[in-house]
Amino acid sequence: MKANLVLLPGDGIGPEIVAVAVEILSFVAQRGAHQLKMNSQLFGGSAIDAYGDPLPQETLDACLAADAVLLGAVGGPKWDHGGPRPEAGLLGLRKQMQLFANLRPIQPHPDLISASPLRPERLQDVDFVVVRELTGGIYFGKPKGRKQVDGLETAFDTMVYNTAEVERVTRVAFELARTRKGKLTSVDKSNVLESSRLWRETVNRVAQDYQDVILEHLLVDAAAMHLITRPASFDVIVTSNLFGDILTDEASVITGSIGNLPSASIGNEKNALGFPSGLYEPIHGSAPDIAGKGIANPVGTLLSAASLLRFSLGLEKEAQWIEKAVDLTLKAGHRTADIVAEGKFPLTTIQFKEKLQEQLSQLSD
């Protein structure tokens, strides 16, 4: 297979973790007799520094033409004080690529249970996926801005959804639930928000086509509590852009580190290979406080790269190689600083990559 990938290293630790993923992708591609052309583009804060735009036209064109996109991280305090923000590039890219569904799996690694703030018994059988609507809601709604009201500086954002936006992401979630334990939890705030009342009505209507899936509704505040008190009760969660953003970061903590988790953003568009085009990224931020120190955790990026191989290139065997190598590396006790056991010596990013390559070599021989 020949495939065209775009790399968006981004900001902070992004270039460090993407560099690791590139080496691993190149390794599995060679072993699998595939040709992966990987083209790096400026994006986020680095693109603002170079072009004054977090999503330059050249970067956008490359992403739209690619079979898949791998992103490191964007943002940082450097760009917090006026002017364009790196995160605007991410929102724009999702919109332009028509990536309306973000899939975030939550499954604590059995050898990292001690790193979680929850008691071990609450982590038994935790395995769920959050499907977050990605191109609508309050991040994109109009009007948005600031103005003077009664002599006071006033800011406003608008949460907007239509039935088509809710229906398409809900169908992705129902289809996913059918392949898992057959339960879908829809999260909203329908006791307060009109947009959430439309959300719930639409989900109920779509549910008529999925009688084999158990549907429950939760208000977002109750869902936040249940993620801590009974996380094993979830199978697939579907929710809006804002609520999904917050809840998935909360859920990531129960795994021990936000650095461990991947995500896949997909839509209905197909790439030149006939698979869904997508944007793949770890769910953590750019971590500017540790950028350049060589201690970043690459696991989330590596698992995102595995998802890229599976969903956008159809390379299931190669995706499993990476996932199994990550699993075996962690089981062997190799850890970066964010997940190292007490009294153990943490590995650098490069050292962790080398340990993983050792496992990968054995798997793919």
C-alpha positions in Angstrom: 0.0 0.0 0.0 1.0 3.6 -0.7 -0.4 6.3 1.5 0.1 10.0 1.9 0.2 11.3 5.5 0.4 14.9 6.8 2.2 15.5 10.1 1.3 18.5 12.2 3.9 18.5 15.0 2.5 21.7 16.4 3.7 23.3 19.6 5.3 22.4 23.0 6.0 18.7 23.2 4.2 18.1 19.9 7.4 17.8 17.8 9.0 15.4 20.3 6.1 12.9 20.4 5.4 13.1 16.7 9.0 12.4 15.9 8.7 9.1 17.9 5.5 8.2 16.1 7.2 8.8 12.7 9.9 6.4 13.6 7.4 3.7 14.7 5.2 4.3 11.7 8.2 4.0 9.4 9.3 0.8 11.1 5.9 -1.0 10.8 5.4 0.3 7.2 8.8 -1.3 6.2 7.9 -4.6 7.9 4.5 -4.6 6.3 5.9 -3.7 2.8 4.0 -0.4 2.7 5.1 3.0 1.5 4.1 5.9 3.8 4.9 9.4 2.4 4.9 11.7 5.4 4.8 15.4 4.8 5.3 17.8 7.8 3.4 21.1 7.9 3.4 24.1 10.3 0.3 24.4 12.4 -0.9 26.1 15.5 1.4 28.5 17.4 4.4 27.6 15.2 2.4 28.6 12.1 1.3 31.9 13.8 5.0 32.7 14.4 5.9 32.0 10.8 2.8 33.2 8.9 0.5 35.0 11.5 -2.1 32.2 10.9 -2.6 29.0 12.9 -3.9 27.2 9.8 -2.0 28.5 6.7 -3.6 27.7 3.3 -0.6 25.5 2.4 -1.2 23.4 5.5 -5.0 23.2 4.9 -4.5 22.1 1.3 -2.0 19.4 2.3 -4.4 18.1 5.0 -7.4 18.0 2.6 -5.3 16.1 0.0 -3.9 13.6 2.5 -5.2 10.1 3.4 -4.9 11.0 7.1 -3.4 13.6 9.4 -1.4 13.0 12.6 -1.3 15.9 15.0 1.0 16.4 18.0 -0.4 19.3 20.1 -1.1 23.0 19.8 -1.2 26.0 22.1 0.7 27.5 24.9 1.0 30.7 27.0 3.1 32.4 24.4 0.0 32.9 22.2 -2.5 33.8 25.0 -2.1 37.6 24.9 -4.1 38.9 21.9 -3.9 38.0 18.2 -4.8 34.7 16.6 -4.8 31.6 18.9 -3.4 28.2 18.0 -6.6 26.5 18.9 -8.5 28.3 16.2 -6.4 26.4 13.7 -7.6 23.1 15.2 -11.2 24.1 15.1 -10.9 25.3 11.6 -9.1 22.2 10.4 -11.8 19.9 11.9 -14.5 22.1 10.2 -12.7 22.1 6.8 -12.1 18.3 6.9 -15.7 17.8 7.9 -14.6 15.7 10.9 -17.8 15.8 13.0 -17.2 12.8 15.4 -14.3 12.5 17.8 -13.7 9.0 19.3 -11.9 8.8 22.6 -11.4 5.4 24.1 -11.0 5.2 27.9 -9.5 1.9 29.1 -7.0 2.0 32.1 -4.0 -0.2 31.5 -3.9 -2.9 34.2 -0.3 -2.2 35.0 -1.0 1.5 35.6 -3.8 1.2 38.0 -1.6 2.6 40.8 -1.2 5.8 38.9 -5.0 6.5 38.9 -6.5 8.6 41.7 -9.4 6.2 41.9 -9.4 3.1 44.1 -8.5 -0.1 42.1 -11.9 -1.7 42.7 -13.6 1.2 40.8 -11.4 0.6 37.8 -12.3 -3.0 37.3 -13.9 -3.6 33.8 -13.7 0.1 32.8 -13.7 0.2 29.0 -15.8 2.8 27.3 -15.6 5.2 24.3 -16.7 8.9 24.3 -18.1 10.1 20.9 -17.9 13.9 21.0 -19.6 16.0 18.4 -16.9 18.1 16.9 -18.0 20.8 14.5 -21.0 22.4 16.1 -22.1 23.7 19.4 -20.8 26.7 21.4 -17.3 26.7 19.8 -18.8 27.5 16.4 -22.1 29.1 17.2 -22.9 32.7 16.1 -23.1 35.4 17.4 -19.9 35.3 19.3 -17.9 38.3 20.5 -17.7 41.2 22.9 -19.5 44.5 23.3 -20.3 47.2 25.8 -23.6 46.6 27.6 -24.6 49.3 30.1 -21.0 50.5 30.3 -19.7 47.0 31.0 -17.4 44.9 28.8 -19.6 41.9 27.9 -18.6 38.6 26.2 -21.0 36.2 24.6 -21.0 32.8 22.9 -23.9 30.9 21.3 -24.6 27.2 21.6 -26.3 26.1 18.3 -27.2 22.7 17.0 -29.5 21.5 14.3 -31.1 18.1 13.9 -28.8 17.0 11.1 -25.7 17.7 13.2 -27.1 15.7 16.2 -28.3 12.9 14.1 -25.1 12.1 12.2 -22.9 11.9 15.4 -25.6 9.9 17.2 -25.7 7.3 14.4 -21.9 7.0 14.7 -22.3 6.3 18.4 -25.2 3.8 17.9 -23.2 1.9 15.3 -20.2 1.8 17.6 -22.3 0.6 20.5 -23.6 -2.3 18.3 -20.0 -3.5 18.0 -19.4 -3.4 21.8 -21.7 -4.1 24.7 -24.8 -2.6 23.2 -25.4 0.4 25.5 -25.4 4.1 24.6 -25.4 7.0 27.1 -26.4 10.4 25.7 -25.2 13.3 27.8 -26.9 16.7 27.7 -28.3 19.6 29.9 -31.9 19.4 28.8 -33.2 20.6 32.1 -31.8 24.1 31.3 -30.7 24.4 27.7 -33.0 24.5 24.6 -30.2 23.1 22.4 -30.0 20.1 24.8 -33.7 19.6 24.5 -33.3 19.4 20.8 -30.4 17.1 21.3 -32.4 14.7 23.4 -35.4 14.7 21.1 -33.2 13.9 18.1 -31.3 11.1 19.9 -34.6 9.5 20.9 -35.8 9.6 17.3 -32.6 8.0 16.0 -32.9 5.4 18.7 -36.0 4.0 16.9 -33.6 2.6 14.3 -31.4 0.9 16.9 -33.8 -1.1 19.0 -31.0 -3.6 19.8 -29.0 -0.9 21.7 -30.0 0.2 25.2 -30.2 4.0 25.5 -30.0 6.1 28.6 -29.9 9.8 29.1 -27.8 11.6 31.7 -27.5 15.3 32.5 -23.9 16.4 32.2 -23.4 17.1 35.9 -24.6 13.6 36.7 -22.4 12.1 34.0 -19.4 13.9 35.5 -20.1 12.3 38.9 -20.7 8.9 37.5 -17.4 8.9 35.6 -15.8 9.0 39.1 -18.2 6.9 41.1 -19.1 4.2 38.6 -17.0 4.4 35.4 -17.5 0.7 34.6 -21.2 1.4 33.9 -20.5 3.1 30.6 -20.0 1.6 27.2 -20.4 4.3 24.6 -21.1 8.0 25.5 -22.3 10.5 22.9 -22.4 14.2 23.8 -21.9 17.7 22.5 -18.7 19.5 21.6 -18.4 21.5 24.9 -19.5 18.7 27.2 -17.3 16.1 25.4 -14.3 18.4 25.7 -14.7 18.6 29.5 -15.8 15.0 30.2 -13.1 13.3 28.2 -10.4 15.2 30.0 -12.0 14.2 33.3 -12.2 10.6 32.1 -8.6 10.5 31.1 -7.5 11.1 34.6 -8.9 7.8 35.8 -6.4 6.0 33.5 -3.5 7.4 35.4 -2.3 10.0 32.9 -3.8 12.1 30.1 -0.6 11.3 28.2 -1.8 7.7 27.6 -4.9 8.3 25.6 -5.4 8.6 21.8 -8.3 10.1 19.8 -9.6 9.8 16.3 -11.6 12.5 14.5 -13.6 11.2 11.6 -16.4 12.2 9.2 -18.2 10.8 6.1 -15.5 11.7 3.6 -13.4 9.0 2.1 -9.7 9.3 1.2 -8.1 8.1 -2.0 -7.7 4.6 -0.5 -11.5 4.3 0.1 -11.2 4.6 3.9 -12.4 7.4 6.1 -10.1 10.4 6.1 -9.3 11.5 9.7 -7.3 13.5 12.1 -5.5 11.6 14.8 -4.0 13.1 18.0 -3.4 12.4 21.7 -5.9 14.1 23.9 -3.3 15.9 26.0 -2.1 19.5 25.5 1.2 20.9 24.4 2.7 20.8 28.0 5.0 23.8 27.4 6.5 23.4 30.9 8.2 20.1 29.9 8.8 20.9 26.2 12.4 20.3 25.2 13.3 18.3 28.3 12.9 15.0 26.5 10.5 13.5 29.1 7.2 13.6 27.3 5.0 10.5 27.3 4.5 9.4 23.7 1.9 6.7 24.4 -1.1 8.7 23.4 0.5 9.7 20.1 1.6 6.1 19.4 -1.9 4.8 20.0 -3.3 7.6 17.8 -0.9 6.4 15.1 -2.2 2.9 15.5 -5.8 4.2 15.1 -4.7 6.0 11.9 -3.4 2.8 10.5 -6.6 1.0 11.3 -9.3 3.5 10.4 -7.8 5.5 7.5 -5.4 3.0 5.9 -7.1 -0.3 6.7 -3.9 -1.8 8.2 -5.3 -3.8 11.1 -2.3 -6.0 11.6 0.1 -3.1 11.7 -2.1 -1.2 14.1 -2.2 -4.2 16.4 1.6 -4.4 16.3 1.9 -0.9 17.8 -0.8 -1.5 20.4 0.7 -4.7 21.5 4.2 -3.2 21.7 2.9 -0.4 23.9 1.1 -2.9 26.1 4.2 -5.1 26.5 6.5 -2.1 27.1 4.3 -0.9 29.9 3.9 -4.4 31.3 7.7 -4.7 31.4 7.7 -1.7 33.8 9.1 0.9 31.4 7.6 4.3 32.2 8.0 8.0 31.5 8.0 10.4 34.4 4.2 11.1 34.4 3.4 7.4 35.1 6.5 6.0 36.8 5.9 3.9 39.9 7.2 5.3 43.2 10.8 4.5 43.7 11.4 3.6 40.1 13.6 5.4 37.6 11.7 7.2 34.8 12.7 6.8 31.1 13.2 9.7 28.7 11.0 9.9 25.6 13.8 8.4 23.5 14.5 5.6 26.0 10.8 4.7 26.0 10.8 4.6 22.2 13.8 2.3 22.2 12.2 -0.1 24.6 9.1 -0.1 22.5 11.1 -0.8 19.3 12.6 -3.8 21.0 9.1 -5.2 21.6 7.9 -4.3 18.2 10.9 -6.1 16.5 9.9 -9.3 18.2 6.2 -8.9 17.3 6.8 -8.2 13.6 9.5 -10.8 13.0 
